[in-house]
Amino acid sequence: MQTKTKNLNWTALIAALFIAFLFPLKVSAAEGDSVARVGYYEDGDYMYHNMQGEYEGYNFEFLQEVSKLSGLSYEVVDTPSWQEAFRLLVDGKIDILPAVYRTEERTEQMLFTDESMCTIYTTLNVRMDDSRYNYEDFDAFQGMSVGIIKGGEDGESFKRYCEEHGVTLHIIEYDETQELLDALEDGTLDGVAITHLGRSSVFRSVAQFAPTPMYIAVSRQRPDLLAQINRAINDILLRNPAYRTDLYDKYLSPSANQIPALTREEAAFVEAADNPIHISYDPSLAPLSYSNEKGEFCGIMADIFSLIGEKSGLSFQFEARSALESLSALKRGETDVIAVADGDYLWDERNHMNTTLRFLHTPSAMITKGERPDVKVLALPEGYQLSERVAQNNTDKEILYLDTVQACFDAVLEGKAQATYTNTQTANYIISTPEYEELHITTLTQYPNDLCIGISKSADSSLFSILDKYSQYMSNEEIDSLLLKNSVSARPITVEAFVRQNIWLITGLVAVVFGCIILLLCINLFNMTRSKRRIQNLLYRDELTGLDNINRFYVRAREFLSAKSSEHYAVIYCDIDRFKLINDTFGFEEGDKVLCAFGDITQRFVQEKESCARLSADNFVMLKYYKEWDMLTAQLKKIQTELNQWRKDRGVIPYEIDISFGAYPADIGEKQDIKQMLDLANYAMHSAKTAAGGSVVLYDEEMRKKALIEQELEGRLAVAMEQREFEAYYQPKVDMNTRAIVGCEALVRWNHPELGLLMPNSFVPFFEKKGIITDVDLYMFDQVCRTIRTWLDKGLPVVAVSCNFSQLHFEHTDLIKQISEIADRYQIPHHLLEVEITESTIASVSEGVASVLLMQLKQHGFQIAIDDFGSGYSSLGQLQSLRADVLKLDRSFVCAGLQGPREQIVIENLVNMAVELGMEVVCEGMETEAQVNVLREIGCRIAQGYYFYRPMQTDAFERLLTPEA
């Protein structure tokens, strides 16, 4: 949408809204009407259920207007997703589906209206707090995980957009819009590519592309409907050509919580802007721009630039000049920006400036002294295109040009001119002062004013693009708020003028003031008493639940813990799991009811010398005494049980509500401050949240230490890879008969600058749980390929190197592409690289997925090793289907298999089976000579373990490869 104000024709818009209110969307047939089945799916501001359960949104209001002019009635058919609604339309089970992109393929499946409902662009959205991406920052886009709607045209547009700009990323398809947006919000995705989300969007658009018309699609079985709808749409556009624009403003234009994304160049401009941007403003154009008594810049434009400065980081310097002087200064390069410009492209070109999108569209007004004067002289302010247009249309009148708008009003008041022109906002503002009360305003539609910000063509182009973006994102609500704030003149008037205008009011006030004094004195004592009680409530009471707030909890907890008693207390931190989902799904009102119910139930479980309070949002705290831990746990579980009984009785929320409790034992005389105790209980609560179904966890110090260490490790990961803190250690694989090195395994070590050398078990499991281990795997694979390249260049006899890969790689289809690109970058023959996958990874995915991956690895020439074989429960069942080159027997399996003759028979037969299936067997964990001898006797040839070599650094392993070694 390219405007920031409501449409000129306010009367028509209000009338349309009034009619829509009186005649809501028909959902059943009336006698004599044609009936059309309309497909519905949840689609943001396009289609949704409002709080009253009614169908609302851009699509439904458009269909309502069609119904009004065509006589159609609608039967709404709810569907779970766009794909399902589309399928029903193709199958003829619904008649109409609004807002559908028209493609050549779809025209074979359905009919489309002649005119579009709207033209909508596709956007790439990221979370509002995700600062990794600038606007169209294609380098940053590389490697993103982006969700799209399966089968949607907007997803195809995004793929074409990425291809045009050379962007390679991970695209994940979703069936439902809400599922897609939830995945972005919870961090599963980096971004979503979807049709412009509208006013309710809580995300930031970092790319906008492919503006495409959307049509009403009609079943091929109902061509009669298409003709009716086409006629109705034609009538709509003839009655109001701007109808689609009005609907766009209502449902899809930016809202106050949306912030534009800057390009990398624009962000660099803001960062490098050491000096403020120089802006000239007309001090006579109130309420848009004027100077207060101190000479400071005030008005709507002052507020707009203040908002732009807060959101963008730019700073501004303002100078008061007449409109004509401002234009001259702009041409001379003495100022960067004009606060208010009203011209078209020709005016802009003549005055050497570019103008932003309009922030305000307002009619003009003619100001006269009488209602129907004989106009011979027009007073016009210089420097505005409005003045130029008025002069061109009044060549028979004398034009009196003046420096300011105020001077023009004075000329009319003094009889030097019979009329002047300006925008309606300025006209109403000036006439609100007593000295101009004799003047009359006539609003005109002949000279509409599109008010913009003017930027010098000599200024940096980034300045124009930044101000243009923030003008575009200035919401209607923000503009309306500024209009209301600045609509009344704030200039002082004389006492004489005030008395003359308000004589009866003043007389009445004097009459009642003395009577009120006595009443006020009587009420004052009562109010003071009531105020004290209210202050107490504000200080110590939670307004929603009626429980104590955290301030009161601190007071009572310190009181109880300092008393001499034999009781044992526990500080308990309570959190309602997935409470945000309740708010998002069932609304804030239902969420508030859950909070109140939980507060009531918790209060019932609190006895004398115990306390409970609401901390914030869905977090509550309790201080309870207990004799045994099991009894306290049972009590807390009962709170959750009673809350779910309340939930069942209401019948609104269909799933169980889980509560996570973290407890810290606070004995009498506890030295910890109560705030510190709550922090420790909070650590325990976060541990409880990892268990399903809600749980109670007692704090121990290891929780805090572990959480802090893991937080530090995760935060340092990017820096660690950049500074090459991760290092590959190589453990040779040995032929037990010849003692020759036949291969090796690359094992990760972390040279942490503060914690020293970290072994894999201190960070790999945590990184895998957080989903970031894949970055480490690929980093290590790159390091191994670089090392092998060095060995090849030195002419060393290189053996195959085995690299470990997490099962998280199976969730994406680009693993083989990634490792192939890395290997090819260093020109490493693929047979020298062994992809090592654990038996548990194979078991965790479907047999089909595993088979495809192993087959593709083989096709690309990589060796495949199955690690930790024998540690799971499905080993023998999977052995026949594995297409691996190497089978690595787990250390625990090998050690258990050497305990007696029966166990050795199992190992021997397993080795023979693997060999017959074409696999090489490697026995891991060899630590003693006795183990080596037994395994060699039963037919094992290759082993890996401390008996032969420990994992070693690159230089040490390289020495083993030299012929002399």
N, C-alpha and C positions, 0 to 999 in steps of 0.2 A: 504494500500500500504506500502511495507516494504523498499522502497528506497527513497533517497532524491535527486537523480540526474537524468539527462536524460539518455536514453539508450545509450549503447556503439555505436551502429550502427547509427551514425548521418546521414550518407549519405542516408540510407534506409528511415529513418524517414522524412528527408527533401523532398525526392523524393515523398513519400506517400502524404505529405501535398501539394506539388506542383500539383500532379495529382488530388487531391481532389478539389483544387482551380480551375483547368482547367475544370474539369468535375463535376459540382455540382450535388446534388441528383436529379435524374430524377423524375418529378412529373406528367408526361404524357407519354403515350405509343408511342414508335417509331415503325415503320413498322417492323414486324417480331419478336418483343420482346414479352416476357411474361409480363403480367400486374398483379401487386399485389396491393391490397388496404391496406394501412398502417394506423393503428389507431394512432392518435396524441392527447396528452393532455399535458398541461404545467407541467413539472416535473424537474425544476431546471436545473442543468448542464447535465442531461440526455437528455432532449428534451426542446427546447425553440425557440422562434422567436428572431433573432438578429435585430440590428437596421435597417437593410435593408429589414426586413420582411421575410428573408429566414429561413428555418428550419435548426437548428444547434444543436449540442450536441453529447454526447457519442453515443447514439443510432443511430442517423442519419449518423454519420461518419462510424459506423460499417456497417449499411445497404448500404452505398455508396460503400464500399469495396466489399460487397456481390454482388451488382449490377454489378460492374466492372468485376467480375470473372464469373458471371452466366448469364449475359444478361438480367436480370430482369429489368423492369421499374416499377415505383411506382406511385400510385395515393394516395395522403395523404388525410385522412378523419379527419377533426378537430372534437374533442369531448370536452365537458366541464370538464370531470373528468375521473379518472382511472376506476371507476365503470362503467361508460357509455361505455368506450372503451372496457372493458372486456365483457360487455353484447353484444355489437355489434359483437365481435369475436365469442362468443358462438352461436349467432343467424346466423352466416355466412354472416353478412353485411359488414365485413371487413375480409381480408385474413391474415394479419400479425399484431401482437402486440409485440413490442420488450420489453426486460427486464422484464420478468415474472417469478416469482418463480414457480417451478414445485412441485406440491403436488399430492398425490394419487387421490384426488377428481378431480383435474383439468385435469389429464391425461384421465379421462373419457369424458371430455368436449372438449378437443382440442389436437393438436399434438405439440410435442416439438422437437427442434433440438437435435442432438446427443451431440454436444459440447456447452458449455455455452458461453454467450457473456462476462461475467465477474463474479467474485465472490465478493459479496458486503455484508457487515455486517450491522446490525441494530444499531442505536445510540439513546441514550436518550439525548436530547439537551435542554439547558436552555439559558436564555438571557446572553449576555456577561458580563453584570454588576451585575448579580444575584450571590452574594457571599455565599448564603445559602448552596450550595451543593458542596461537594468535589467529586472526582472521586470514583464511586462505594461506596458512603457513604450511606449504606442501612438504617441506623437510620434516616438520614435526608430525605431520599426519602419517609418515611412513611407519608401518608396523602396528598401527592402531587396531584395536578390536572394535568393530563397528557392527551394530545390529540393524537389520532391515526387516520389513514385513515380507513374508514369503509370498511370491507371486505378484507383488505390487509393482506398479510402473515406476514409483518413486525410487525403489531399490535398483531398478534397471538404469534409471537416470543417474544414480549415484555411481554405479559401476562405469558408465560411460564417462562421467566426470573424472573419476580416478584415472581411467585410461588416458584421457586427454592430457592430464597433468602429470603423468608418470608416477602415480602414487600406488604403492603396493601395501596392502593391509589385509587383516583377517576379517572376513564378512561372515556374520552368523545370522541365520534366518529364524524368525519367530512367527508364530501363527497369529498372535493377538497383540494389539497396540499396547495395552496396559502391561502385559508381560514384558514387552520390549522396553518400555519406559522404566519399569521396576528394575530391570537388569542394569540399566544405566545408573539409576539412583543408588543401588547398593554396591556399585563398583565392579560388577561382573563385566560390563562393557566400558570402553573408553568413550564411545560416542554412539549415536543413533542417526541414521539417514532416513528422513521421513518427511512427508508433506508438512509445510509450515504449521506449527502446533497452535498458534493463536494466542489470545490474551492470557489463558490460564497456564501457559508454559512456565516452568520453573528452571528451565535450562538456558544455556547461552549458545547462540548460533555462531559458529566459526566458519561457515560457508553457506552461501545461498546461490542456487543455480537452477537452470531448466524451468523457467516459468512456463506453465502448461495449462491450457484450459481444461476445466472439468465439466462434465455434462450429466444430465439425467439419462440413465440407461433404462431402456424399456424392453421387456421380453418380446422376442420375435413373434410370440403367439398373440400379442396385443397391439397390432399396428393402429387400432382405433384410438388407443390411449395416446400414442405418439402425436397424432394429429391434434387432439385436444390440448395436449401440453404445449406443443409448438405455438398454437394460437394464443394460449394464455401467456406464454413468455413474451411473445411479440407485444401483446397488450400491456404487459408490465413495463416493458422498456419504452413503449410509446408514452405511457402515462408519466413515467419517471425514469429518464435515461440513466440517472445516477443511482438506481435502486441497488445494484450489486455493490456499488461503493459504500452506500449507507450500511448495508449488511456487513461488509468487511470491517467498517469502523466499529460496529457494534460488537462483533464477535472475534475478529482476527487481528485488529490493530494492536501494536505493542501496549503493554500495561506498565505501571510505575515500577514493578519489581524486575523488569527486564533491562539488561545493560548491553550495549553493543560491544562486539568483539573488535579490537583493533588489529590491523595488519602489523607484521613485524616492523615495517618502515614507519607506520604511524606511532607504534609504541616507542621506537627509537627516537622519533621526533619529540615526543613528550618527555622522554628521559633527558634529551640533550637541550631542552628549552630552558636555558639559564635565565633569560630575561622574560618578563611578562609580555603577553600579546597586547599590543596597543589597540584600543577600541575607542572610536568616536561615537557619541550619542547626542541626540537632539534633546536638550533639556525642556523643550516646550511641548513634547509629545506625550504628556501624561495621559493615562497611567502606564503607557508603554515604557517611557523613559523620561526622567526629570531629575532635578537636583533638589535635595532637601535644604533646610536652613543652614546646615554645615557645609553645603556644597558637595555632598556625597551623592553618588549615582544611586537612584532608587527606581522602583517600578517593576513591571512585569519582566522586562529584559534584564534588569539587575538580578532578579531571582533566577531567570533562566541561565544566565552566565554563572551564577553561583552554583546551580545544580550541575552544569557541565564541568565546572572546575572541580567540584567534589568527586564526580564520577570518573573524570579523565586524568586528573592530576595537573592540568594546565593552570597557569596563573594569568590574570588579566590586569591591565592598567587602563583606567577609563579617563576620557577627556571630553568635557562638554563643548560641543560646537553646533552651530546651526546645520541644517541638512545640506545646504549648498556648500558651506565651508568643509563639511565632512567629505563630500564628493571630491572637492578640489584637493583636499589632503590625501585622499585615496589615490588619485591620479599622480600626485607628486611623490608618492611613497612615504608620506609622513605618518600614515596610520595604516594598520593592517586590516582592520575590520570596521564596518559600519553596523551599529547595533540593530537598526531597522531599515530594511530596503523594501520597496513596494513595486519594483519594475519587472518588465518581461525581459526576454532575451535581448531585444534591441536596446532597451534602456541599459542593461548590464554591459553590453558591448561598448556603448558610447561612454560609459563611465568606468571602463577598465576594471570590471569586477565580475566575480562569479557569485551566484546566490544559492543558498541551501534550499532544501525542501521547505515549503511553507510551514510555519508553526502555528499560524492563525489565519483563518479565512473569515473576513468580516465585511459587511456591507459598508458603503460610504454614507455620509450624511450631509445634507445641505442645512446650513445654519442661517437663519434670518431673524430680523427683529419683529416682523409681523407674520401673520399666518400666510398671507398671499401678497407679498410685496411686488412692486414693479422693479425688477432687477435690471439695473443699467451698468452697475460697477460690481465686479467680482474681486474679492480679496483672496489671494492664493499664496500659500507658503512656497518659496523656491526650494528646489532640491528633491521634489517628489514627483513621480510619474503621474500620480492622481491629478496634480495640478496641471500637468501637461495635457492630459486627456480632456479635462474639463475645459481648458482654454481652447483646444482644437474644436470642441463641439459647441463653443459659444463665441464664434468669431464676430457676432454682432454686438458683443458687449465689451466694455472697457475692462482690461485686466490690471489690477493693482497688485504687483508682486511685493511681498514683505518677507522679512527674514524668518519669522517664527509663526507658529500656529496661534500663539497667544496674541500676537500683533494683529492677525487677521480677525480674531474675535473682537478685539478692541475697535478695529475699523468698522465692523458691522454695528457695534454698540454705539459708536460715536456718529454714525450716519455717513462715514466716508465711503462705505460700500454697502450694498444691500444684501449680499450673501457671501458665504465662504463654504469651502468643502474640506472635510477630513474624514477619517474613519469613525465609526460609531462609538468605539471605546473611548477615544479621545474627546469626542463631542459630548458624550454623557458625563464624563469626568469633569470637564471644564464648566459645563452649565450647572453642575451640582453646587457650585459656589454662589453665594448670594449676589455678587456683583454682576453675574451674567444671567440672573433669573428672568430677565425680560426676553431673552433670546428663545427661539423655537427651533426644534430639531425635526427634520423630515428624513426618514430613512429611505435610501434609494438602492435599487438593484442594478441600476445602469452602470455603476462603477464599482464592481467588487474589488476588494483589496486582498491580495495574497501577500502577507507580511512574512519576510524572510530575514536571514542574516546575510550581509554582503561582505565578501572577502576579496581583497585586492588580488589581481592576477599576478602581481609581482611577488606575493607572499609564497611561501613554501606550499606545494600542492598538498602536502600532508595536512596542513592546517585546514584547508577547505574540506578534505575528505573526513577529518575528525569532526568538525562542526556540523557537517552535513549528516553524518551518522547519528550524532546526538540529537539533532533536530528531528530526524526520522523516528528515533526512539522516545521522543517526548510524548508521553501518552496523553490521550484526551482528558483523563482525570487530572493529570498534573497541570495542563493548561487551564482547565476549568477552575481548579483550586487557586491558581495564580490570578485569574480574572476576578474571582470573588474576593481574594485578599486585597487586590489593588483597585477595586471598582469604586470605592468611595473616596472622595477627596479628603486628604488629611491636613490640608492647610488651615491655619488658624483664622478665625473671623473676629471682628471687633465686638466688644460687649454691646454696643449700641445696635449693631445689626442682629445679634443673637436675640436681644430682648424684643426687637421689632418683629422678628419672625416667630417668636415663641411666647408672646405676652400672656395668653391664656394658660399655657403650661406652667409658666413661672408663678402666676397668681395662684394656681391650684397647689403647686408645690409648697409655697409659703404657707398656705392655709393648713396643709396637713402635716408639715414638718414638726410643728410643736406637739401635735397629738402623737406623732410617732415616737418622739423622744421618750415619753413616759413608757409607752409600750415596749420600746427597745430595752430600756433599763430593766423592765420586769422579765423580759425574755432572756436577757444576757446571762443571769445566774443559772437558769435552766440549761442554756446552751453550753456553758462552761462545764457543767457536770456531765452532760451527754458527750461533749468533745473528749473529755478525759477517758470515758469508757471506750469511745471509738478509737482513740489513739492506742489504748491497750490492745484492742482487737487487731489493729493494723500491725502493731509490733509483734504480737504473739499468736495470732490466729491465721490459719490458712483460709482464704475467702471461699474457695470452692468446696472443700471437704468438711470444713468446720473443725478439723484437727488442729493441734498445736503446729506452729511453724518451726523452722529450725532454730530460731532465736530462743523460743520457749523451751525447746528440747534441750539446748545447751544448758540453760539455767537449771532445769529439773534434773538432768543427768548428773551435773556436778553436785547438786544437793544430795541425791540418793547415793552416789558413789563415795561421798565424803562422810556419810553417816556411819556410825559404828554398828555393824551388823555381821552376822555369820553367813548371809546369803551370798551366792555367787551370781554375778550379773554377766549378761552377754549383750554386746552392742551388735545389732542386726541391721544390715543394709538390704532392702527389698527392692526388686525391680520386676515390673510386669514385662515378660518377654513379648517381643513383636508388637508392642503397643502402638507403634507408628502405623502398622498394618491395619489395626482396628480403626484408627483415625482416618486413614486413607480410604478404607473400604466402606465403613459404616458412618463416617462423619464425626466431627468434633463433639457434637452433642452426645452421641452414644459413647464416645471415649470419655467424656466428663462423667457420664453415669457409671462407667466402670470404675473410675477413680473414686467416686463417692461411695460406691458399694464396697470397694476394697478398704477404704478408710473406715466405714462403719463396722465391717467385720473385724478389722485389726483392733479397733477401739474396744470391741467386746472381749477380746482376748487379753486386754491389759488390765491388770489388777492394781491394788494399792501399792504404791512405791515402785510402779513401773510407768513407762511413758512410751508414746508413739507420736510420730509427727510426719507430715509430708515435707520432703526435702525440695523437690522440684519435679515438674512433669509427672512421669510415672515412677518416681523414686520415693520410697518411704523409709523411715528409720524407726527402730524400736530399741528400747532398753528393757530387758526382761531378766528376772532372776530365775535360776534353775538349780535343781539338785543333781540331775543326771542329763548327759548330753542327748541320750535317746529320747527322753521325755520331751525335751525342748524341740527336737527334730519332729516328733509326732505332732506337737502343737502347731508348728509352722506348716506342716503338711495339711493339717486340718483347715488352716486359713485358706489354702489353695482349694481344698475340697469344697468349702462353703461358698467361695467365690464362683466356682463352676456350677454349683447348685443354683445360685442366683442367676447365672447365665442361662441355664436350661429353662428356668421358670419364665424368663423374659422371652426366650425363643428368637432373639435377633442374631446373635453371634453363633454360627453353627459349629465352631471348633473349640477344643479345650484351650483355656487360658492358663499358661504356665507362669509360675513365679519362681524367680531365682533368689535365694537367700544366702547372704554371706555373713558369717558370725565371727566376732572377735571376743574372746573371753576377757572381761574386764573385772578383775578381782578387786575387792575393797582395798582402798589405798593405792590403786593403780597409778603409776607415775606418768603414764601417757596422758596427754591432753585429749579431751573428748573429740576434738576435730581430727587428731591423729588416729584415734581409735576408729572413727568413721572411714578414714582413708584406708586403713588396714582391712576393715570389714568389706570395703568396696573391692579390694583386690580379691578377696575370697568370693565375692558375688560374681566377679567376672570369670572366675574359675568354674563356678556353678553353672554359668550360662553355656558352657561347652557340653553339658550333659543334657540329653533329651528329656522332655516332660517335666522340667523344673526340678531343682534339687537344692539341698542345704549343704554348704561347705564351710568347715571351720578353718579359720586363717592359720597359716604357719609362715614363718619368715622366708622359707624357700620360694613361696609364691611371688613375693615382692621382688626378691633377687632375680628370679627367673624372668619375670615380666620386664624388669629394667634392662637385663642383659639382652633379651630378645628384641626389645624396642631399639636398643643401641645398634645391634647387629643389622636389623632391617634398615635402619636409617643410614647405615654406612655402606650398604651393598653397592650402590652406584659408584661411590667414591673408591671403594675397594677394587672394583673392576677397572676403573679408570687408572688407578695407581698400580695396577698389576700386583695386588696383594695376594690373589689366588695363585697357587703354584701347583704344577703337576708333579707328583712323586710316582716313580715307576717301579713296580714289583715284577721281577722276571718270572716267566713260566719255564720250567726246566724239564728236559727229557731225563727221566730218572735212570735210564740205562747208560746214556753217554755224558750226562751232566751238561749238555749243550743248552744254551738259551734259545728257545723256539718261539718266544713271544713275550709279551708283557701286558700289564694292566695299568692304566693311568688313574691315579687316585688323587683327589683334591685335598689340598691343605691350605689353610688361611693364615698368612703371616700378618696377624693383627698388630698394629703399632702399639697397642696398650695391653692387650690380653695375651700376646705372644702367639706361638704356633697353635692353631686350633685344629683339632681333628674333625673329620666329617660329622661324627655323631653329635657334635656340639652345635651345629648350625643347619645341617642338611634336613633333618626331620622338620624343624621349624619353618625353613624356607619352603619345604614341600607343602606343609599345611597352609602357608600363606599364598601358595600358588606362584612363587617367584623363583623356584629352583630351576625352571627351564632356562632362565637367563644364564645361570651359573653353568648348566650343562653345556650350552652352546659356546659359552666363553672358554670352558676347558677344552672342548673339541677344537676350537680355533687355535688354542695354545699348543695342543698336541700336533695339529697339522703343521703349524709353523716350525715346531721342533723336528718333525720328520723331514721337512724340506731341508733343514740345516744338515741332518744326517745324510740325506741323499746327495746334497752338494759336496759333502766331504768324502763321498765314496764309501761310506760305512755299510756293512751288510745289515740292512734294516729288516727287523722282524715285525710281524703284525702287532699293532697296539690296540688294546681293548679299551673302549670308553663307555662309561655308565650313563644311562638315560632314564629319567624319572617316568613313571606311568602317566604323568600329566601331559606328556607329549602326545599320548594317544587321543587326547581330547581335541586335537587339531590335526588337520590333514597335511600340514606343510613341513613336517619334520624332515622327510626325505629330501624335499626341495632345499631346505636350509642347509643340511649337512653336505649335500652334493655341491651346493654353491661354495661352501667353505673349503671343501676338499679340492675342488677345481681351481679355486683362487690360488692355492699353493701348489697346484699341479701334482697332487698326491694320487698315485694309483689307488683305486678304491679297495683292492684286495688287501692292502696294508692296514686297513681300518676295520676294526671289529666293533660292531654295535652291541653293547651288552645290556640285556633286558632281563629283569628278575622273573622268576617263575610266578611270583604273586601278581606281577603286572599282567602276564599272559592270562592268568586265571580271573583277573578283575574285569576283563572286557569279553565281549562275545567272541565265540570261536571264529565267526566270519570276519570281524574286524582284525583279529590277531593274524589270521591267515593272509588277508590282503596286505597288511603291513609287512609281514615277513617275506611275502612273495615280491613286493615292490623293492624291498631292500636287496633281495637277491638279484633282481633284474638290473639294479644299479651297480652291481658288483661288490657290495659291501659284505663282509663276513658277519655272521650272526652268532652271538653267544647267549645261551640261557643261563643266567646266574642263579645261585642259591637253590639249585635243583635238589629236591628232597626235603625242603623246609616246609612245603605245603601238603595238601591232602589229595591232590588230583594228579600227582606226578605221572604215575603209570598210565592213567587214562589219557593224558595229553601227549605222552611220549611218541605215540605212533603218528600224531597229526602235526608235530612240530617239524618245520623245515629249517632247522638250524644247522650251523656248521660245527659249533662247539657246545658241549654240555658240561657245565661246571658244577660238580657235586658239592653241595653245601658242607661246610666244615662239621656242623653238628651231625649231619647224616653219615659222613664218612667215619667220624669218631665212634658213633654208635654202632656202625657196621663192622668195626674191627674188634668188638668185645668177645666174640666167640665164633665157632664154626658156622652156626646157622646164619648169623649176621653177615659173615664173610661170603656165604653162598649168595645172599641177596645182592650184595655189592657186585660180585663176580658176574652174576647173570645180568644185572642192570648194565654193566660195562659192555658185556657181549652184545646185548640188544642194541645199545647205542651205536656201537661200532658197525653192526650189521645194517643199521639204518643210515650209515654214512656219516656219523657224527664223531668228532674227536672229543675224548673225555679228559677233563682237567679236574684233578682232586685238589680242593682248596684246604688251607689251614694245616699243612704238613709242618709239624713241629719236632718230631722225634725220628730217629733212625729206624726204630721198630715199625712205625707207621709206614715209612717208605718201603721197607722190606716186604711187609705183608701186601701192600698194594701192588708192588712190582710182581709178586708171585701170582696174584690173581688176574694179572693182565693189564693193569693200569700202566700207562707210559708217561703221562705228563702230569706234573704236580706244581703247586704254587704254595709257598708258605715260608714261615720264619726259618725252618730247617735249612733252606737253601739261601734265600735272600729276604731281607726286610725291604719295605718300600724305600726308595732312595731318590735323591735329587737328580736332575737331568745330567749334570756333569759326571756323576758317579756311574749312572747307567750307560752313558756314552762310552766311558772307558771300558765297560764290559763288552761293548760291540767291536772294539778295535781288534784287528787280527792278532796282535801281541797278547791280548787278554785270553 
